C-alpha cells in the first residue's frame, strides 16, 4: 500500500504522527504541505474516493483560517470555491493529511490509524 504523508514539519501533531508511523514501520512518501501544497484536483480526487467531508480538510485552528473568518464564509462558498481556497495555501489544510488508495485521514487520530494500519498485526 502506497501512503502519502502530507505534513508541516514544525507542527507538533505532525511530528507525533510521523513518529507513530516510523515506530510501527509503516512506509510513506513524505510531503511538505507548504512547499508542495495539495492541488485542487488532488483535493477533489481525495474527497471523492474517500467520502471525507470537504469541511474536514480545513485547518480550523489555524491562524489564516481565523484571520479570513472562514467559519462564517465557508457555508456561503461553493465546493469549487472551497477547493480553490484550500489549494491556494497549505496552511489552510488540516494536517497531517494521510492518503492511501482507498482512504484519506485528516489529522492524527491514533486509534483510527491503528485500525487501518495495524489490523493484521497481532
KEKE-3310 file (N, C-alpha, C; in steps of 0.2 Angstrom, whole numbers, plus 5000, padded with zeros to 4 digits):
npx = (5004:5004:5007:5004:5011:5007:5013:5017:5032:5035:5024:5018:5008:5010:5023:5021:5013:5021:5031:5024:5021:5034:5038:5029:5034:5029:5029:5030:5027:5034:5028:5030:5018:5018:5028:5024:5010:4994:4985:4970:4964:4969:4964:4951:4950:4954:4943:4932:4936:4937:4926:4927:4922:4922:4924:4931:4944:4949:4960:4954:4959:4969:4979:4977:4965:4957:4960:4954:4941:4934:4925:4913:4912:4914:4901:4894:4901:4904:4907:4918:4924:4928:4938:4947:4952:4957:4968:4976:4984:4994:4993:4980:4975:4970:4981:4991:4989:4984:4986:4979:4976:4962:4958:4957:4964:4962:4971:4978:4973:4976:4969:4961:4971:4978:4968:4967:4980:4987:4979:4981:4991:4996)
npy = (4994:5010:5025:5042:5055:5070:5084:5097:5101:5108:5107:5100:5090:5084:5079:5070:5061:5056:5050:5040:5033:5029:5021:5011:5005:5009:5012:5027:5041:5056:5073:5090:5102:5115:5118:5110:5111:5103:5101:5108:5098:5086:5087:5086:5074:5066:5068:5063:5049:5045:5049:5059:5073:5089:5100:5095:5095:5107:5117:5122:5127:5135:5150:5158:5153:5159:5172:5175:5173:5162:5153:5159:5162:5150:5142:5149:5148:5139:5122:5121:5134:5132:5122:5128:5138:5130:5124:5135:5139:5130:5130:5131:5119:5105:5096:5082:5076:5061:5050:5036:5022:5020:5028:5043:5052:5066:5075:5068:5054:5042:5030:5027:5027:5016:5006:5005:5003:4993:4982:4969:4965:4956)
npz = (5000:4995:5003:5006:5015:5021:5028:5040:5045:5057:5065:5079:5080:5068:5069:5080:5073:5063:5070:5075:5064:5060:5071:5070:5059:5046:5030:5020:5009:5011:5012:5011:5016:5014:5005:4994:4991:4992:4977:4968:4960:4966:4979:4976:4970:4981:4990:4984:4982:4995:5002:5012:5021:5014:5022:5033:5029:5031:5041:5055:5066:5063:5060:5049:5044:5054:5053:5041:5043:5040:5046:5046:5032:5024:5023:5014:5002:4987:4983:4973:4975:4988:4987:4978:4987:4997:4990:4988:4998:5009:5023:5026:5026:5035:5045:5051:5034:5027:5014:5006:4995:4996:5006:5016:5028:5039:5050:5066:5072:5083:5086:5075:5065:5069:5068:5054:5049:5057:5058:5054:5062:5075)
capx = (5000:5007:5004:5007:5010:5007:5014:5020:5037:5035:5018:5019:5004:5013:5029:5019:5010:5027:5035:5020:5022:5040:5038:5025:5037:5024:5032:5026:5031:5034:5027:5029:5012:5018:5032:5021:5003:4989:4982:4963:4962:4971:4959:4944:4950:4954:4937:4928:4937:4937:4920:4928:4918:4927:4925:4935:4950:4951:4963:4950:4963:4975:4979:4974:4958:4953:4960:4950:4935:4931:4920:4907:4912:4913:4895:4892:4905:4903:4913:4923:4927:4932:4943:4952:4954:4962:4973:4979:4988:4994:4992:4973:4974:4971:4987:4994:4985:4987:4982:4981:4972:4955:4956:4961:4963:4964:4973:4981:4969:4980:4965:4959:4976:4980:4963:4969:4987:4989:4974:4984:4997:4994)
capy = (5000:5017:5030:5049:5058:5077:5087:5104:5098:5111:5105:5095:5084:5080:5076:5064:5056:5054:5046:5034:5029:5026:5016:5005:5003:5010:5017:5033:5046:5062:5079:5096:5105:5122:5118:5106:5111:5099:5104:5107:5091:5081:5088:5084:5066:5063:5069:5058:5042:5043:5051:5063:5079:5094:5105:5092:5096:5114:5118:5127:5130:5139:5157:5160:5152:5163:5179:5176:5172:5156:5149:5162:5162:5144:5140:5153:5146:5133:5117:5123:5139:5130:5118:5133:5141:5125:5123:5141:5139:5124:5131:5131:5112:5101:5091:5079:5073:5054:5047:5029:5020:5020:5032:5050:5054:5072:5075:5062:5050:5036:5024:5027:5025:5009:5001:5005:5000:4988:4977:4962:4964:4953)
capz = (5000:4995:5008:5006:5022:5020:5034:5041:5049:5063:5068:5084:5079:5063:5072:5083:5069:5059:5075:5076:5058:5060:5076:5068:5052:5040:5025:5017:5005:5015:5008:5015:5014:5011:4999:4989:4993:4988:4971:4968:4958:4971:4984:4973:4970:4988:4993:4980:4984:5002:5005:5018:5020:5012:5028:5037:5027:5033:5047:5058:5072:5060:5061:5042:5044:5059:5050:5035:5046:5036:5049:5043:5025:5021:5022:5008:4997:4983:4983:4969:4978:4994:4984:4976:4993:5000:4985:4987:5004:5013:5030:5027:5025:5041:5044:5044:5029:5025:5008:5004:4989:4997:5012:5017:5035:5041:5057:5068:5077:5084:5086:5068:5061:5071:5065:5047:5048:5061:5058:5053:5066:5082)
cpx = (5004:5004:5008:5005:5012:5007:5017:5025:5037:5029:5019:5014:5007:5019:5027:5016:5016:5030:5031:5021:5028:5041:5035:5028:5032:5028:5028:5031:5029:5033:5026:5023:5012:5022:5029:5013:4998:4986:4974:4961:4964:4966:4953:4944:4950:4947:4932:4929:4937:4930:4921:4924:4923:4928:4930:4943:4953:4954:4960:4954:4968:4974:4975:4967:4954:4954:4956:4943:4931:4926:4913:4906:4911:4906:4892:4895:4903:4909:4919:4927:4931:4938:4949:4955:4959:4968:4978:4985:4988:4993:4984:4971:4975:4977:4988:4988:4988:4983:4984:4976:4965:4953:4960:4959:4966:4965:4975:4976:4972:4975:4963:4965:4978:4975:4965:4975:4989:4984:4976:4990:4994:4999)
cpy = (5006:5022:5037:5052:5066:5080:5094:5102:5102:5110:5099:5089:5080:5076:5069:5059:5053:5049:5039:5030:5025:5020:5010:5002:5003:5015:5022:5037:5053:5068:5085:5100:5112:5122:5115:5105:5106:5103:5104:5100:5086:5081:5085:5077:5063:5063:5064:5051:5040:5045:5056:5070:5085:5099:5101:5093:5103:5114:5124:5130:5135:5146:5160:5159:5157:5170:5180:5175:5167:5153:5152:5162:5155:5141:5143:5151:5140:5128:5119:5129:5137:5126:5123:5136:5136:5124:5130:5142:5133:5124:5131:5124:5109:5096:5087:5076:5066:5051:5041:5028:5021:5024:5039:5051:5061:5073:5068:5059:5043:5030:5022:5024:5017:5004:5000:5001:4994:4982:4970:4960:4961:4948)
cpz = (5000:4999:5007:5012:5021:5027:5034:5046:5056:5067:5073:5083:5073:5065:5076:5079:5065:5064:5075:5070:5058:5065:5074:5061:5046:5036:5022:5013:5009:5010:5012:5012:5012:5005:4993:4991:4989:4983:4972:4965:4962:4976:4982:4973:4976:4991:4990:4982:4991:5006:5011:5016:5019:5018:5033:5035:5028:5040:5051:5064:5070:5060:5054:5042:5049:5056:5044:5037:5042:5039:5047:5036:5021:5019:5016:5002:4993:4984:4979:4972:4985:4992:4982:4982:4996:4996:4985:4993:5008:5020:5031:5027:5032:5040:5051:5040:5027:5020:5006:4997:4990:5003:5012:5024:5036:5048:5060:5074:5078:5083:5079:5064:5063:5068:5058:5046:5051:5062:5057:5057:5073:5084)
residu = (UNK:UNK:UNK:UNK:UNK:UNK:UNK:UNK:UNK:UNK:UNK:UNK:UNK:UNK:UNK:UNK:UNK:UNK:UNK:UNK:UNK:UNK:UNK:UNK:UNK:UNK:UNK:UNK:UNK:UNK:UNK:UNK:UNK:UNK:UNK:UNK:UNK:UNK:UNK:UNK:UNK:UNK:UNK:UNK:UNK:UNK:UNK:UNK:UNK:UNK:UNK:UNK:UNK:UNK:UNK:UNK:UNK:UNK:UNK:UNK:UNK:UNK:UNK:UNK:UNK:UNK:UNK:UNK:UNK:UNK:UNK:UNK:UNK:UNK:UNK:UNK:UNK:UNK:UNK:UNK:UNK:UNK:UNK:UNK:UNK:UNK:UNK:UNK:UNK:UNK:UNK:UNK:UNK:UNK:UNK:UNK:UNK:UNK:UNK:UNK:UNK:UNK:UNK:UNK:UNK:UNK:UNK:UNK:UNK:UNK:UNK:UNK:UNK:UNK:UNK:UNK:UNK:UNK:UNK:UNK:UNK:UNK)
# end
